[in-house]
Amino acid sequence: MSDLKSLCKIDAQTNVRLASVSKQFRAMAVMLLVHDGKLRYDERLTDIFPDFPAYGRAINIRHLLNHTSGLRDYEDLMTPDNGASPEKIPQIKDAGVLALLKQQRATKFVPGSKWEYSNSGYAVLAMVVEKVSGQGFGQFLQARIFRPLKMHNTIAHERGKNEVPHRAYGHARTEAGWRETDQSPTSAVLGDGGIYSSLDDLAKWDEALRHHKLLSEVEMRPALTPAKLPAGGGAGLTDKRAEYGFGWFLDSYKGHARMWHFGETVGFRIAIQRFVNEKLTIMVLCNREDVSAQGLSLKVADLYLAR
């Protein structure tokens, strides 16, 4: 169900917070600016933000897109929320993330030398899109992605500025029963996970990717090319080297090529698996924390791929 008050059932039009699955839309926004000739993948962070510290000279847009920038995790730099109630949680935004990073003096490792998943990088990318396009990040997404693809219910949610239609709220199971756990101190950061969407709208997104409605096949190629790293630079979420492009994990599954992502945030678990050669896309949207959306999506994949 979408929430504990209305007890409305979730359906294909219900909008769920996508968490890090949102990164594919951030990457597409950047790629559209490259398409427009307003941005380059080798453009440095200090080229876009001249007041950024000197360490930003070694970081380019490609590093931010494929998680090789070495930026410090903004979550580790934030002030603790001290257990405030959801509606009173002080929330950081993308501009706040950029400000925190401007206070640092170095990266965790030499940019381009190692892969390490970075929410900070994608928050900075949202600010890059705003600076280069002259539009708010959510406005850019609406104008260049959501409206052209008729994803009418998909939205980059900004509390107090817009409302999510057909919204599902996040939940957690406790000893006392279910409780709403929908917001956290990082929930207002749009760059790494603030999009809400539905199965219906995500099907339109999947179709657009399949038929190259926004970018040509050649223009999409960088997004589907794993980051090049020196030997020994592949530390990541697992013990093996992670293959990541722009907003997509690219490692195969049981010999089948795929592009995929998962999302985990307070109250939500999300997964999308795209097996392009088989023309199979699996999406799992959960507004509860006690399930593995990724595990469920792969169980569905096993049923199909075993045929």
C-alpha positions as CSV (number, residue, x, y, z in Angstrom):
1,M,0.0,0.0,0.0
2,S,1.1,3.6,-0.6
3,D,0.8,4.8,3.0
4,L,-0.6,3.8,6.4
5,K,-3.3,6.5,6.4
6,S,-5.2,6.0,3.2
7,L,-4.3,2.3,2.8
8,C,-4.4,2.8,-1.0
9,K,-3.0,-0.1,-3.0
10,I,0.1,0.5,-5.1
11,D,-0.4,0.2,-8.8
12,A,1.5,1.0,-12.0
13,Q,0.7,4.7,-11.6
14,T,2.0,5.0,-8.0
15,N,5.1,7.1,-7.7
16,V,8.0,5.7,-5.6
17,R,11.2,7.3,-4.6
18,L,13.9,5.9,-6.9
19,A,16.9,6.6,-4.7
20,S,20.1,5.9,-6.6
21,V,18.2,4.5,-9.6
22,S,17.8,8.2,-10.2
23,K,21.4,8.5,-11.2
24,Q,20.7,7.4,-14.8
25,F,18.6,10.5,-15.2
26,R,21.4,12.7,-13.8
27,A,23.8,11.1,-16.3
28,M,21.3,11.7,-19.2
29,A,21.0,15.4,-18.2
30,V,24.8,15.8,-18.5
31,M,24.9,13.9,-21.7
32,L,22.2,16.1,-23.2
33,L,24.4,19.2,-22.4
34,V,27.3,17.5,-24.1
35,H,25.0,16.9,-27.1
36,D,24.1,20.6,-27.0
37,G,27.8,21.5,-27.2
38,K,27.6,23.2,-23.8
39,L,29.7,20.7,-21.8
40,R,32.6,18.3,-22.4
41,Y,33.4,15.1,-20.6
42,D,36.9,16.2,-20.0
43,E,35.9,19.6,-18.6
44,R,37.4,20.2,-15.2
45,L,35.4,21.0,-12.0
46,T,37.3,24.2,-11.7
47,D,36.4,25.2,-15.2
48,I,32.8,25.2,-14.2
49,F,33.2,26.4,-10.6
50,P,36.2,28.8,-10.6
51,D,35.9,29.1,-6.8
52,F,36.3,25.4,-6.2
53,P,39.6,24.5,-4.4
54,A,42.7,23.6,-6.4
55,Y,42.1,19.8,-5.9
56,G,39.2,20.2,-8.3
57,R,41.5,20.8,-11.2
58,A,42.2,17.1,-11.4
59,I,38.5,16.1,-11.5
60,N,36.6,16.1,-14.7
61,I,33.0,15.4,-15.7
62,R,33.8,11.8,-16.7
63,H,35.2,11.1,-13.2
64,L,32.0,12.4,-11.6
65,L,29.8,10.3,-13.9
66,N,31.7,7.0,-13.4
67,H,32.6,7.3,-9.7
68,T,36.3,7.7,-10.1
69,S,36.5,11.3,-8.8
70,G,37.7,10.5,-5.3
71,L,35.5,13.1,-3.7
72,R,34.8,12.7,0.0
73,D,31.3,11.3,0.9
74,Y,29.2,14.3,1.9
75,E,27.3,12.1,4.3
76,D,30.5,11.8,6.4
77,L,30.8,15.6,6.4
78,M,27.3,16.5,7.6
79,T,26.2,17.5,11.1
80,P,24.2,14.6,12.8
81,D,20.4,15.1,12.9
82,N,20.2,13.9,16.5
83,G,17.0,12.0,16.1
84,A,14.7,14.8,14.8
85,S,11.2,13.8,13.7
86,P,10.9,13.3,9.9
87,E,9.1,16.6,9.3
88,K,11.8,18.5,11.3
89,I,14.9,16.9,10.0
90,P,17.3,19.5,8.7
91,Q,18.0,18.5,5.1
92,I,21.0,19.2,3.0
93,K,20.6,20.1,-0.7
94,D,22.8,19.8,-3.7
95,A,24.2,23.3,-3.2
96,G,25.0,22.4,0.4
97,V,26.9,19.3,-0.8
98,L,29.0,21.5,-3.1
99,A,29.6,23.9,-0.3
100,L,30.9,21.1,1.9
101,L,33.2,19.9,-0.8
102,K,34.6,23.4,-1.3
103,Q,35.7,23.2,2.3
104,Q,37.9,20.2,1.7
105,R,41.5,20.3,0.5
106,A,42.0,17.0,-1.2
107,T,40.3,13.9,-2.6
108,K,40.4,10.4,-1.0
109,F,42.5,9.2,-3.9
110,V,43.9,10.5,-7.2
111,P,41.0,11.1,-9.6
112,G,40.8,8.4,-12.2
113,S,43.0,6.0,-10.3
114,K,40.3,4.0,-8.5
115,W,36.6,3.3,-8.6
116,E,34.5,4.1,-5.5
117,Y,30.8,4.7,-5.5
118,S,30.2,8.4,-4.8
119,N,26.9,10.1,-4.1
120,S,28.9,13.4,-3.7
121,G,29.8,13.2,-7.4
122,Y,26.2,13.0,-8.6
123,A,25.2,15.8,-6.3
124,V,27.9,18.0,-7.9
125,L,26.6,16.9,-11.3
126,A,23.2,18.3,-10.5
127,M,24.9,21.7,-9.7
128,V,26.9,21.4,-13.0
129,V,23.6,21.0,-14.9
130,E,22.2,24.1,-13.2
131,K,25.3,26.2,-13.8
132,V,25.7,25.2,-17.5
133,S,22.0,25.2,-18.4
134,G,20.9,28.2,-16.4
135,Q,17.9,26.2,-15.2
136,G,17.0,24.6,-11.9
137,F,17.9,20.9,-12.0
138,G,14.3,19.7,-11.7
139,Q,13.2,22.2,-14.4
140,F,15.9,20.8,-16.8
141,L,14.8,17.2,-16.2
142,Q,11.2,18.2,-16.9
143,A,12.0,20.1,-20.1
144,R,14.5,17.8,-21.6
145,I,13.6,14.3,-20.4
146,F,10.2,13.9,-18.6
147,R,8.0,16.0,-20.8
148,P,9.4,14.9,-24.2
149,L,8.9,11.2,-23.1
150,K,5.4,11.9,-21.7
151,M,6.6,10.8,-18.2
152,H,3.9,13.1,-16.8
153,N,3.9,11.9,-13.2
154,T,7.7,11.7,-12.8
155,I,9.2,14.5,-10.7
156,A,12.3,15.7,-8.9
157,H,10.7,16.3,-5.6
158,E,11.5,19.5,-3.7
159,R,9.7,19.7,-0.4
160,G,7.7,23.0,-0.2
161,K,8.0,23.6,-4.0
162,N,6.1,20.7,-5.6
163,E,4.0,17.7,-4.8
164,V,4.4,14.1,-5.9
165,P,1.2,12.8,-7.5
166,H,0.1,9.3,-6.5
167,R,2.9,9.2,-4.0
168,A,4.0,6.2,-2.0
169,Y,5.6,6.8,1.3
170,G,8.5,4.7,2.7
171,H,8.0,2.3,5.6
172,A,10.0,0.2,8.0
173,R,8.9,-2.8,10.1
174,T,9.5,-2.5,13.8
175,E,8.6,-4.7,16.8
176,A,5.6,-2.5,17.3
177,G,4.5,-2.8,13.7
178,W,4.9,-0.7,10.6
179,R,6.0,2.9,10.7
180,E,6.5,5.6,8.1
181,T,10.2,6.2,7.5
182,D,10.1,8.5,4.5
183,Q,12.6,11.3,5.0
184,S,16.3,11.5,6.1
185,P,18.9,14.3,6.2
186,T,19.9,13.5,2.6
187,S,16.4,13.2,1.1
188,A,16.5,16.7,-0.4
189,V,19.6,16.0,-2.5
190,L,18.4,15.7,-6.1
191,G,21.6,14.8,-7.7
192,D,22.0,11.4,-6.1
193,G,18.4,10.2,-5.6
194,G,15.5,12.6,-5.4
195,I,13.3,11.4,-8.3
196,Y,9.9,9.8,-7.9
197,S,8.5,7.7,-10.7
198,S,6.1,4.9,-11.4
199,L,6.2,1.6,-13.4
200,D,4.2,3.2,-16.2
201,D,6.6,6.1,-16.6
202,L,9.7,4.0,-16.2
203,A,8.3,1.8,-19.0
204,K,8.4,5.0,-21.2
205,W,11.9,5.6,-20.1
206,D,12.9,2.1,-21.0
207,E,11.4,2.4,-24.4
208,A,13.2,5.7,-25.0
209,L,16.5,4.0,-24.2
210,R,15.8,1.1,-26.4
211,H,14.8,3.3,-29.4
212,H,17.3,6.1,-28.8
213,K,14.7,8.8,-28.5
214,L,16.9,11.3,-26.6
215,L,20.4,10.5,-27.8
216,S,21.7,8.5,-30.7
217,E,23.3,5.1,-30.3
218,V,26.8,6.6,-30.7
219,E,26.1,9.4,-28.2
220,M,24.9,6.7,-25.7
221,R,28.1,4.7,-26.1
222,P,30.1,6.5,-23.3
223,A,27.4,5.7,-20.8
224,L,27.7,2.0,-21.6
225,T,31.5,1.9,-21.5
226,P,33.1,0.8,-18.2
227,A,35.6,3.2,-16.6
228,K,39.2,2.6,-17.5
229,L,41.4,2.2,-14.5
230,P,45.0,1.4,-13.9
231,A,45.9,-2.1,-12.6
232,G,44.6,-2.6,-9.1
233,G,42.2,0.3,-9.1
234,G,39.0,-1.5,-9.0
235,A,37.9,-1.4,-5.4
236,G,34.1,-1.0,-5.1
237,L,30.9,-2.4,-3.6
238,T,32.1,-6.0,-4.0
239,D,35.5,-7.8,-3.9
240,K,35.6,-7.9,-7.7
241,R,36.2,-4.9,-9.9
242,A,32.9,-3.0,-10.5
243,E,32.1,-2.2,-14.1
244,Y,30.3,1.2,-14.2
245,G,29.5,3.6,-17.0
246,F,27.4,6.8,-16.6
247,G,24.6,6.0,-14.2
248,W,24.6,2.3,-14.9
249,F,26.4,-0.8,-13.6
250,L,27.5,-2.8,-16.6
251,D,28.7,-6.2,-15.3
252,S,27.1,-9.3,-16.9
253,Y,24.8,-11.7,-15.1
254,K,25.3,-15.4,-15.8
255,G,26.8,-14.6,-19.1
256,H,24.1,-12.2,-20.1
257,A,25.1,-8.6,-20.9
258,R,23.1,-6.1,-18.8
259,M,22.8,-2.5,-17.6
260,W,21.4,-2.2,-14.1
261,H,21.2,-0.2,-10.9
262,F,19.7,-0.5,-7.5
263,G,18.5,2.1,-5.0
264,E,18.3,2.1,-1.3
265,T,17.2,4.9,0.9
266,V,15.1,5.3,4.1
267,G,11.8,3.4,3.5
268,F,12.5,2.3,-0.1
269,R,14.3,-0.4,-2.0
270,I,14.5,-0.2,-5.9
271,A,16.1,-2.2,-8.7
272,I,16.1,-2.1,-12.5
273,Q,17.7,-4.7,-14.7
274,R,18.0,-4.2,-18.4
275,F,19.1,-7.3,-20.5
276,V,19.4,-5.5,-23.8
277,N,20.1,-8.5,-26.0
278,E,17.0,-10.3,-24.7
279,K,14.9,-7.2,-24.7
280,L,14.1,-7.9,-21.1
281,T,13.7,-5.1,-18.5
282,I,12.7,-5.9,-14.9
283,M,11.8,-3.2,-12.4
284,V,11.1,-3.7,-8.7
285,L,9.8,-0.7,-6.7
286,C,9.3,-1.3,-3.0
287,N,8.3,1.2,-0.3
288,R,9.5,-0.9,2.6
289,E,13.0,-1.7,3.9
290,D,12.7,-5.4,4.7
291,V,12.9,-6.7,1.1
292,S,15.7,-7.0,-1.4
293,A,14.5,-5.4,-4.6
294,Q,17.7,-6.5,-6.3
295,G,17.3,-10.1,-5.2
296,L,13.7,-10.1,-6.4
297,S,14.6,-8.7,-9.8
298,L,17.2,-11.4,-10.3
299,K,14.8,-14.1,-9.4
300,V,12.5,-12.8,-12.1
301,A,15.5,-12.7,-14.5
302,D,16.3,-16.3,-13.7
303,L,12.8,-17.4,-14.6
304,Y,13.1,-15.7,-18.0
305,L,16.7,-16.4,-18.9
306,A,16.4,-20.1,-18.0
307,R,13.9,-20.7,-20.8
